[in-house]
Amino acid sequence: MVPADDAQNLPPEGPVRVTVAQGRLVSVRLADTRGGEVPGSLSADGTGWTPDGPLPLATAFTLDAVAEDDQGLRAVQHTDFSTMAPLHTFVAFFTPEDGSTVGVGMPVSLRFSRPIADRAAVERAITVTTDPPVEVAAHWFGGQRLDFRPQEYWAPGTRVTVALRLKDVQGAPGEFGTQNKDVRFTVGRAQVSTVDLDAHTLTVRAGQGGKTVRTLKVSGGDARHTTYRGVLVVSEKYKVTRMNSQTVGMGDEYDIKDVPHAMRLTNSGTFLHGNYWASPSVFGTANTSHGCIGLADVKGGASGETPAGWLFEHTIQGDVFEVRASAGDVVPPNNGLNGWNLPWAQWVAGSALQSGASPSVAPAAGSAASTSPAPAPSPSPVPSASPSPAPSASRSASPSPAPFVSRSPSPSPTVSPTASP
């Protein structure tokens, strides 16, 4: 019988086993101090027994076995032991929030508090189920982020359950998970909008057929600070936030303390936001920002009547903006919730449970791997701009970057209002 009596600090994977040299095992019982029995399996010849999986950490156990030989004589053996307490633990911060309603582009995104070495073990401990059923695949972005998504945007009304069974799962040597939790969210209405930066328009499209609801005038990044192209998903919303150029290595170019109606599109700081300091004439005619997408607005973020205010009130976390332009890099799939910019085959290959899989790293800007978004039930993302303007019509928790961080927001109000929105 292994381990020896009074053994301590046993790893969760053991070894724990019972064997008999002559005869066969009649019964084996492994239980914790509260009487909870641990399931195990008997060998085909009845001479060996092992538990079915790793044991809980920091737990005392009793192991009792009865064996019988060919003459009917029985022997009983007993041992007490305890498993090790974890030296370090990890948790998963999750997006979206439990109980939330999200847009059709919202992936399941998990960020781990410590680097994960055994990605397969951690991935096996997480399941994503949906109603109605749809295939969902996992993809690792390095050792601390794991995302799940379907091949195409979620169907409206889909109910998603994320089961985290990370307690006592060893993510790296001496580091164990602590969570057993279910996270549930619902996919709301479909809204997949198109931003055409060559035409300087943003067309809001709703429903599975992509019916045009409204077309708004915008101003994107200038020639030196082009806006990311591709599929960009709203991860956060702020009625008012601060944007400071020092946070993105742009020196003292701007520090706007009250940017209204800001919606985050990337972790590096790309936002779609209101702009009250630029000349109204730039919207719909010129790209003049440091990379964000701006719409006309008023100071304070209180009005829902401005273009930016209206869009803010009609957008939820997980809504999609498909950005098209003749210039600019395609957004890296790990910059924000933008994994849709990986083709499905490449996405699936990023699972640790796929043969030969390896974690994804951000493709080089404009690389082939990052220029083919997955197909979508709404308008398919097209990286280049359409030849003519869009037709007119009458947001484990996952820790986010500070709201004032911006890759390329609009410039400070002290800059000439026609220089950049």
C-alpha positions as CSV (number, residue, x, y, z in Angstrom):
1,M,0.0,0.0,0.0
2,V,1.4,3.4,-1.0
3,P,1.9,5.9,0.5
4,A,3.2,4.8,3.9
5,D,1.2,5.4,7.0
6,D,1.2,9.0,8.2
7,A,2.8,10.3,5.0
8,Q,2.4,14.0,4.6
9,N,2.7,16.6,1.8
10,L,1.8,14.1,-0.9
11,P,1.4,15.6,-4.3
12,P,-2.1,15.6,-5.7
13,E,-1.1,13.1,-8.4
14,G,0.2,10.7,-5.7
15,P,1.5,8.0,-5.9
16,V,-1.5,6.3,-4.3
17,R,-2.0,2.7,-5.0
18,V,-2.9,-0.7,-3.5
19,T,-1.5,-3.9,-4.8
20,V,-1.6,-7.6,-3.8
21,A,1.1,-10.2,-4.7
22,Q,-1.1,-13.2,-4.1
23,G,-4.8,-13.3,-4.3
24,R,-7.1,-10.4,-5.2
25,L,-8.5,-7.2,-3.7
26,V,-12.0,-7.5,-2.2
27,S,-12.5,-3.9,-1.4
28,V,-10.6,-0.6,-1.3
29,R,-11.9,2.6,0.3
30,L,-10.2,6.0,0.0
31,A,-12.0,8.8,1.9
32,D,-11.3,12.2,3.4
33,T,-11.9,13.0,7.0
34,R,-15.5,14.0,6.3
35,G,-16.3,10.6,4.8
36,G,-16.2,11.7,1.2
37,E,-15.1,8.8,-0.9
38,V,-12.6,9.1,-3.7
39,P,-13.5,7.0,-6.8
40,G,-10.9,4.6,-8.1
41,S,-10.4,1.7,-10.5
42,L,-9.5,-1.9,-10.0
43,S,-7.2,-3.6,-12.4
44,A,-8.7,-6.3,-14.7
45,D,-7.0,-9.1,-12.7
46,G,-8.2,-7.7,-9.3
47,T,-4.6,-7.2,-8.0
48,G,-4.3,-3.5,-8.2
49,W,-6.2,-0.3,-7.4
50,T,-5.5,3.4,-8.1
51,P,-7.6,6.6,-7.7
52,D,-9.2,7.9,-10.9
53,G,-7.6,11.3,-10.7
54,P,-5.6,13.8,-8.7
55,L,-6.5,14.2,-5.1
56,P,-7.6,17.5,-3.5
57,L,-4.9,19.6,-2.0
58,A,-4.4,20.2,1.8
59,T,-6.7,17.2,2.7
60,A,-6.3,14.3,5.1
61,F,-7.2,10.8,3.8
62,T,-7.7,7.3,5.1
63,L,-7.0,4.3,2.8
64,D,-8.4,0.9,3.7
65,A,-8.0,-2.3,1.7
66,V,-9.1,-5.9,2.1
67,A,-7.4,-8.7,0.1
68,E,-8.2,-12.4,-0.1
69,D,-6.0,-15.3,-1.2
70,D,-6.8,-18.5,-3.0
71,Q,-7.6,-20.2,0.4
72,G,-10.1,-17.6,1.4
73,L,-7.9,-16.0,3.9
74,R,-8.3,-12.3,4.2
75,A,-5.8,-9.5,5.1
76,V,-6.7,-5.9,6.0
77,Q,-4.4,-2.9,5.7
78,H,-4.9,0.7,6.7
79,T,-2.9,3.9,6.1
80,D,-3.4,7.6,6.9
81,F,-1.9,10.4,4.8
82,S,-2.4,14.0,3.7
83,T,-1.8,15.9,0.5
84,M,0.3,19.0,0.2
85,A,-0.9,22.5,0.7
86,P,-0.3,24.7,-2.4
87,L,2.7,26.9,-2.3
88,H,1.2,29.2,-4.9
89,T,-2.3,29.5,-6.4
90,F,-3.8,31.0,-9.5
91,V,-7.2,32.2,-10.6
92,A,-8.8,33.0,-13.9
93,F,-10.2,36.5,-14.4
94,F,-13.1,36.2,-16.9
95,T,-14.8,38.3,-19.5
96,P,-17.7,38.8,-19.9
97,E,-19.3,39.2,-16.5
98,D,-21.6,36.6,-15.0
99,G,-25.2,37.3,-15.9
100,S,-24.4,39.9,-18.6
101,T,-26.0,40.4,-22.0
102,V,-23.4,40.9,-24.7
103,G,-23.0,41.5,-28.4
104,V,-22.5,38.8,-31.0
105,G,-18.7,39.3,-31.1
106,M,-18.0,38.7,-27.5
107,P,-15.5,35.9,-26.9
108,V,-15.0,34.1,-23.6
109,S,-11.6,35.5,-22.5
110,L,-9.7,34.2,-19.4
111,R,-6.7,35.9,-18.0
112,F,-4.7,33.9,-15.4
113,S,-3.0,35.4,-12.4
114,R,0.1,33.4,-13.0
115,P,1.8,31.9,-16.1
116,I,0.4,28.5,-17.1
117,A,3.0,25.9,-18.0
118,D,0.6,22.9,-18.3
119,R,-1.9,24.5,-20.6
120,A,-3.5,21.2,-21.6
121,A,-4.4,20.4,-17.9
122,V,-5.9,23.9,-17.5
123,E,-7.8,23.8,-20.8
124,R,-9.3,20.4,-19.9
125,A,-10.6,21.9,-16.7
126,I,-12.6,24.5,-18.5
127,T,-15.7,23.8,-20.6
128,V,-17.9,26.1,-22.6
129,T,-21.4,24.9,-23.5
130,T,-24.1,26.8,-25.4
131,D,-27.9,26.7,-26.0
132,P,-28.5,26.2,-28.9
133,P,-25.4,24.0,-29.3
134,V,-22.6,25.4,-31.5
135,E,-18.9,24.3,-31.8
136,V,-16.7,26.4,-29.6
137,A,-12.9,26.2,-29.8
138,A,-10.1,27.4,-27.5
139,H,-7.0,29.4,-28.4
140,W,-4.0,30.4,-26.1
141,F,-2.4,33.8,-26.5
142,G,0.8,33.1,-24.6
143,G,0.8,31.5,-21.1
144,Q,-1.7,33.8,-19.3
145,R,-4.6,34.2,-21.7
146,L,-7.1,31.6,-23.0
147,D,-10.0,32.6,-25.3
148,F,-13.0,30.6,-26.6
149,R,-15.2,31.5,-29.6
150,P,-17.3,29.9,-32.3
151,Q,-16.3,29.9,-35.9
152,E,-18.7,32.7,-36.7
153,Y,-20.3,35.4,-34.6
154,W,-22.7,34.1,-32.0
155,A,-26.4,33.8,-33.0
156,P,-28.6,36.2,-31.1
157,G,-30.2,34.7,-28.0
158,T,-27.5,32.1,-27.5
159,R,-27.0,31.2,-23.8
160,V,-23.4,30.4,-22.9
161,T,-22.1,28.7,-19.8
162,V,-18.4,28.6,-18.8
163,A,-17.6,26.0,-16.3
164,L,-14.3,26.7,-14.5
165,R,-13.1,23.6,-12.7
166,L,-9.7,24.8,-11.8
167,K,-9.6,23.9,-8.1
168,D,-6.4,21.8,-7.4
169,V,-5.5,21.8,-11.1
170,Q,-1.7,22.2,-11.3
171,G,-1.0,25.0,-13.8
172,A,2.7,25.0,-13.2
173,P,5.0,23.2,-10.8
174,G,3.8,24.0,-7.3
175,E,1.0,26.3,-8.5
176,F,-2.6,25.2,-8.3
177,G,-6.0,26.6,-9.2
178,T,-8.6,27.6,-6.6
179,Q,-11.8,28.1,-8.6
180,N,-14.9,26.0,-9.1
181,K,-17.3,28.4,-10.7
182,D,-19.9,28.7,-13.4
183,V,-20.2,31.9,-15.5
184,R,-23.3,32.4,-17.6
185,F,-24.1,35.1,-20.1
186,T,-26.6,35.7,-22.9
187,V,-26.0,37.0,-26.5
188,G,-28.3,39.9,-27.2
189,R,-29.4,41.4,-30.5
190,A,-27.1,41.3,-33.5
191,Q,-25.4,44.6,-34.3
192,V,-22.4,44.5,-36.6
193,S,-21.4,47.9,-37.8
194,T,-19.1,48.9,-40.7
195,V,-16.5,51.7,-40.5
196,D,-15.2,52.9,-43.8
197,L,-12.3,55.3,-43.1
198,D,-11.8,56.2,-46.7
199,A,-15.4,57.3,-46.9
200,H,-15.3,58.6,-43.3
201,T,-18.6,56.9,-42.4
202,L,-19.8,54.5,-39.7
203,T,-22.8,52.4,-40.8
204,V,-24.8,50.8,-37.9
205,R,-26.3,47.5,-39.0
206,A,-28.8,45.5,-37.0
207,G,-30.3,42.0,-37.2
208,Q,-29.0,38.9,-38.9
209,G,-29.5,40.5,-42.3
210,G,-27.5,43.5,-41.4
211,K,-30.2,46.1,-42.0
212,T,-28.9,49.7,-42.0
213,V,-30.1,51.6,-39.0
214,R,-28.1,54.8,-39.3
215,T,-25.0,56.1,-41.0
216,L,-22.7,58.5,-39.0
217,K,-19.8,60.7,-40.0
218,V,-16.5,59.9,-38.5
219,S,-12.8,60.9,-38.5
220,G,-10.1,58.3,-38.1
221,G,-6.3,58.2,-37.7
222,D,-4.2,60.5,-39.9
223,A,-1.5,59.3,-42.2
224,R,1.1,59.1,-39.4
225,H,-1.3,57.4,-36.9
226,T,-3.5,55.1,-39.0
227,T,-6.4,53.4,-37.3
228,Y,-6.4,49.6,-37.0
229,R,-8.3,47.7,-39.6
230,G,-10.2,44.4,-39.3
231,V,-12.8,43.2,-36.8
232,L,-12.8,45.2,-33.5
233,V,-15.0,44.3,-30.6
234,V,-16.2,46.7,-27.9
235,S,-14.6,45.6,-24.5
236,E,-15.4,48.6,-22.3
237,K,-17.6,51.7,-22.2
238,Y,-17.0,55.0,-20.4
239,K,-19.3,58.0,-20.5
240,V,-16.3,60.2,-19.7
241,T,-12.7,59.1,-19.5
242,R,-9.2,60.6,-19.6
243,M,-6.8,60.1,-22.5
244,N,-3.1,61.0,-22.0
245,S,-0.4,60.7,-24.7
246,Q,2.3,59.8,-22.2
247,T,0.7,56.5,-21.5
248,V,1.3,55.4,-25.1
249,G,4.8,56.9,-25.6
250,M,3.7,60.0,-27.5
251,G,5.2,62.5,-25.1
252,D,3.1,65.6,-24.2
253,E,1.0,65.7,-27.4
254,Y,-2.3,65.6,-25.5
255,D,-4.0,65.1,-22.1
256,I,-7.8,65.2,-22.4
257,K,-9.4,64.7,-19.0
258,D,-13.0,64.4,-20.2
259,V,-13.3,62.5,-23.4
260,P,-17.0,61.7,-23.8
261,H,-18.7,58.5,-24.9
262,A,-15.6,56.4,-25.1
263,M,-15.7,52.7,-26.1
264,R,-12.6,50.6,-26.0
265,L,-11.6,48.6,-29.1
266,T,-8.1,47.5,-28.2
267,N,-6.0,47.0,-25.1
268,S,-3.4,49.3,-26.5
269,G,-5.8,52.2,-26.4
270,T,-7.8,52.4,-29.6
271,F,-11.2,53.9,-28.8
272,L,-14.3,54.9,-30.6
273,H,-15.3,58.1,-28.8
274,G,-17.0,61.5,-28.9
275,N,-15.0,64.6,-29.8
276,Y,-16.1,68.1,-28.8
277,W,-12.9,70.0,-29.5
278,A,-12.5,69.5,-33.3
279,S,-14.2,71.5,-36.0
280,P,-17.4,69.8,-37.0
281,S,-16.2,70.0,-40.6
282,V,-13.7,67.2,-40.2
283,F,-16.3,64.5,-39.5
284,G,-17.2,62.8,-42.8
285,T,-14.4,64.5,-44.7
286,A,-10.9,63.9,-43.2
287,N,-8.9,61.5,-40.9
288,T,-7.1,63.7,-38.4
289,S,-6.8,61.8,-35.1
290,H,-4.0,59.9,-33.5
291,G,-5.7,56.6,-34.4
292,C,-9.0,56.5,-32.6
293,I,-12.3,56.9,-34.4
294,G,-14.1,60.1,-33.5
295,L,-17.6,61.3,-33.8
296,A,-19.1,64.8,-33.2
297,D,-20.1,65.3,-29.6
298,V,-20.5,67.9,-26.8
299,K,-18.6,68.2,-23.6
300,G,-19.7,66.2,-20.6
301,G,-21.0,62.9,-22.1
302,A,-24.5,63.6,-21.0
303,S,-26.2,64.0,-24.3
304,G,-27.7,61.1,-26.2
305,E,-28.6,63.4,-29.1
306,T,-25.1,63.8,-30.6
307,P,-23.8,61.2,-33.0
308,A,-21.4,59.9,-30.4
309,G,-24.0,59.9,-27.7
310,W,-26.5,58.1,-29.9
311,L,-24.0,55.4,-30.8
312,F,-22.9,55.0,-27.2
313,E,-26.5,54.4,-26.0
314,H,-27.1,51.9,-28.8
315,T,-23.9,49.9,-28.3
316,I,-23.2,47.1,-25.8
317,Q,-20.1,45.2,-24.8
318,G,-19.3,42.7,-27.4
319,D,-20.7,44.6,-30.4
320,V,-18.7,44.5,-33.5
321,F,-17.1,47.2,-35.7
322,E,-15.7,46.0,-39.0
323,V,-13.1,48.7,-39.9
324,R,-12.1,49.1,-43.5
325,A,-9.5,51.3,-45.0
326,S,-6.9,51.5,-47.8
327,A,-4.1,52.0,-45.3
328,G,-3.2,50.9,-41.8
329,D,-2.4,47.6,-40.0
330,V,-4.8,44.8,-39.3
331,V,-5.4,44.7,-35.5
332,P,-3.4,41.8,-33.8
333,P,-5.9,39.2,-32.6
334,N,-4.6,39.4,-29.0
335,N,-4.9,43.2,-28.8
336,G,-8.3,43.4,-27.2
337,L,-11.1,40.9,-27.8
338,N,-10.2,40.7,-31.5
339,G,-9.5,37.0,-32.1
340,W,-12.0,37.1,-35.0
341,N,-9.0,38.3,-37.1
342,L,-7.5,34.8,-37.0
343,P,-8.8,32.3,-39.6
344,W,-10.7,29.4,-38.0
345,A,-8.0,26.8,-38.8
346,Q,-5.4,28.9,-37.1
347,W,-7.7,29.6,-34.2
348,V,-8.3,25.9,-33.6
349,A,-4.6,25.1,-33.9
350,G,-4.0,27.4,-30.9
351,S,-5.6,24.9,-28.5
352,A,-3.3,23.0,-26.2
353,L,-5.4,19.9,-26.8
354,Q,-4.7,19.9,-30.5
355,S,-1.8,17.7,-31.7
356,G,1.3,19.9,-32.2
357,A,-0.5,23.0,-31.0
358,S,1.4,26.0,-29.8
359,P,0.2,29.2,-28.2
360,S,-0.4,32.1,-30.6
361,V,1.7,35.2,-30.7
362,A,0.6,38.4,-32.3
363,P,1.2,38.3,-36.0
364,A,3.3,41.0,-37.5
365,A,1.2,44.0,-38.5
366,G,-0.3,43.3,-41.9
367,S,0.9,39.7,-42.0
368,A,-1.2,37.2,-43.9
369,A,-2.1,35.4,-40.7
370,S,-3.8,38.5,-39.5
371,T,-5.6,39.7,-42.6
372,S,-8.3,37.0,-43.0
373,P,-11.0,37.3,-40.4
374,A,-13.3,34.4,-39.7
375,P,-16.5,34.3,-41.7
376,A,-19.5,36.0,-40.0
377,P,-23.2,35.9,-40.4
378,S,-23.4,39.7,-40.6
379,P,-21.4,41.6,-43.3
380,S,-18.1,39.9,-43.8
381,P,-15.1,42.0,-42.7
382,V,-13.2,43.5,-45.6
383,P,-9.9,45.1,-44.7
384,S,-9.8,47.5,-47.7
385,A,-12.2,50.3,-48.0
386,S,-15.3,50.1,-50.2
387,P,-15.1,52.2,-53.4
388,S,-18.0,54.4,-52.3
389,P,-19.4,55.7,-49.0
390,A,-21.7,53.4,-47.1
391,P,-25.4,54.0,-47.8
392,S,-27.1,56.6,-45.7
393,A,-30.2,56.0,-43.5
394,S,-32.6,58.4,-41.9
395,R,-19.4,45.8,-22.7
396,S,-12.3,37.0,-12.8
397,A,-13.4,39.8,-13.9
398,S,-10.7,40.2,-16.5
399,P,-8.5,43.1,-15.5
400,S,-8.5,45.9,-18.1
401,P,-5.9,48.5,-18.9
402,A,-6.5,51.8,-17.2
403,P,-9.2,53.7,-18.9
404,F,-7.0,56.7,-19.7
405,V,-4.5,54.6,-21.6
406,S,-4.9,55.2,-25.3
407,R,-2.9,54.1,-28.3
408,S,-4.0,57.0,-30.3
409,P,-6.8,59.2,-29.0
410,S,-7.6,62.6,-30.4
411,P,-5.3,65.4,-29.5
412,S,-5.5,67.9,-26.7
413,P,-8.0,70.8,-27.0
414,T,-5.0,73.1,-27.1
415,V,-4.2,71.9,-30.6
416,S,-5.8,73.7,-33.5
417,P,-9.4,72.3,-33.7
418,T,-9.0,71.5,-37.4
419,A,-5.7,69.6,-37.0
420,S,-7.2,66.5,-35.4
421,P,-10.5,65.6,-33.8
